[in-house]
């Protein structure tokens, strides 16, 4: 498994990595998924305190016991919740972030988190206070690096300008090309890596993409109609015939831009992990092929006011 440097940090993450949100709460099933990913060479696991209200961090922590030194663990903070109760509220305050790290460390069963990320954010947040909290945690040795998880260009630009983030987690796939508008180039210029979540567009660009599109895109996807999505999924599958799977093609698409550090896929079964691991056997994606894939879809503009 090839690795890429995460921004200007000394963290090197596998080109494809496991987003743990979809693991579920069956500990044995989740452990089998994580074990298969790690055995294949994946070294980055991404979780968050909000996933299953802390249960996900606990499951990940138990699954990686005795393997911690070989892995890079990412988690997120910013949503205040009470275990056992429904709902949460947004809280990017220094007080909450410094309390959140303690809870996450306890659930993960570790002394530090490699990459701690703000789980959202708005332009009206106390951004300077938020940054100060992350910098304090880094000085205290509780985190190695920090980043943000956001799709908002204005928020991303503020953190680029004011902080020492090494990464931005953002949705990016061939159906959702909004990061190509200006965020990818900006982050590459600033030596900040993108962790591309949702690289398979909710499975619509996976090896079962056509079936998924017919089932999940009944209300469309972003500005695409269901008919659009099904047509693209069919073309995507046809294009991939021969030397690579549609899933491998989707992962290669997002990894083509030099700003992307890793394509973070989700999996709720071993079968889905195996499908994503087909990436390892796929021949390289040429510039010509990348351009042809772009022609299948269309760029979707960001909301300029976000």
TAWOJO-V602609 format. One record per pair of residues at least 24 apart in sequence whose ideal C-beta (glycine too) atoms are under 6 Angstrom apart, sorted by sequence separation. I is the first residue (numbers start at 1). J is the second residue. D is the distance in Angstrom with one decimal. If there is no record, write none. Layout:
i->(I:I)
j->(J:J)
d->(D:D)
This chain:
i->(18:172:209:210:17:20:173:204:167:168:169:171:173:175:17:18:19:20:25:48:116:156:171:14:43:44:45:46:47:48:49:53:167:169:173:247:251:14:30:34:43:50:54:75:121:204:247:14:21:25:53:112:113:114:115:116:117:118:119:153:160:248:13:117:123:127:131:205:247:248:27:31:117:123:131:92:245:252:121:248:256:94:98:20:97:101:209:75:92:207:244:94:207:1:20:73:78:79:207:243:253:73:74:76:78:101:206:68:72:78:76:205:61:57:61:61:58:57:200:49:57:199:199:54:49:199:196:13:11:235:196:199:232:194:194:199:195:196:197:193:207:195:188:48:188:187:76:184:184:223:222:174:172:174:181:175:177:178:174:178:9:153:152:9:7:6:7:6:8:7:7:7:6:44:46:33:36:16:37:36:40:15:33:22:24:17:19:21:22:15:16:17:19:13:13:6:4:16)
j->(42:196:233:234:42:45:198:229:193:194:195:197:199:201:44:45:46:47:52:75:143:183:198:42:71:72:73:74:75:76:77:81:195:197:201:275:279:43:59:63:72:79:83:104:150:233:276:44:51:55:83:142:143:144:145:146:147:148:149:183:190:278:44:148:154:158:162:236:278:279:59:63:149:155:163:125:278:285:155:282:290:129:133:56:133:137:246:113:130:245:282:133:246:41:60:113:118:119:247:283:293:114:115:117:119:142:247:110:114:120:119:250:107:104:108:109:107:107:250:100:108:250:251:107:104:254:254:72:72:296:260:263:296:259:260:265:262:263:264:261:275:264:258:119:259:259:149:257:259:300:300:253:254:293:302:297:299:300:297:302:145:302:306:166:166:166:167:167:191:191:192:193:193:262:264:267:270:251:273:273:277:255:273:266:268:262:264:266:268:262:263:264:266:261:262:261:261:279)
d->(5.6:4.1:4.0:5.6:5.6:5.8:5.6:5.9:4.8:5.6:4.1:5.5:5.1:4.3:3.7:5.3:4.8:4.5:6.0:5.8:4.2:6.0:4.5:4.8:5.5:4.7:5.7:4.5:5.1:3.8:5.9:5.7:5.5:5.7:4.4:4.9:4.6:4.8:4.9:4.4:5.6:4.6:5.7:5.1:5.4:5.4:5.9:5.7:4.9:5.7:5.2:5.8:5.0:4.8:5.4:4.9:4.7:4.5:5.3:5.8:5.4:4.7:4.1:5.8:4.9:5.5:6.0:5.6:5.8:4.4:5.6:4.4:4.9:5.8:4.5:4.7:4.3:4.1:4.7:3.9:5.2:5.0:5.8:5.7:4.0:5.7:5.6:5.3:4.7:5.0:3.8:4.0:5.1:3.0:5.5:5.8:5.1:5.8:5.0:5.4:5.7:5.2:3.9:4.6:4.2:5.4:4.7:5.8:4.5:5.5:3.6:3.9:5.9:5.7:3.9:4.1:4.5:4.0:5.1:5.9:5.2:5.7:5.5:5.5:5.3:4.7:4.4:5.7:5.6:5.3:5.3:4.2:5.6:5.0:4.8:5.9:5.6:5.0:4.8:3.4:5.3:5.3:5.5:5.7:3.8:4.8:5.8:5.1:4.6:5.6:5.4:4.8:5.3:6.0:5.8:5.8:5.0:5.5:5.4:5.2:4.7:5.5:4.6:4.4:3.3:5.3:5.8:5.6:4.9:5.6:4.8:4.7:4.8:5.9:5.5:5.5:5.7:5.8:5.7:4.9:5.3:5.9:5.8:3.9:5.9:4.5:4.4:5.9:4.5:5.9:5.1:5.0:4.5:5.6:4.7:5.1:4.8:5.6)
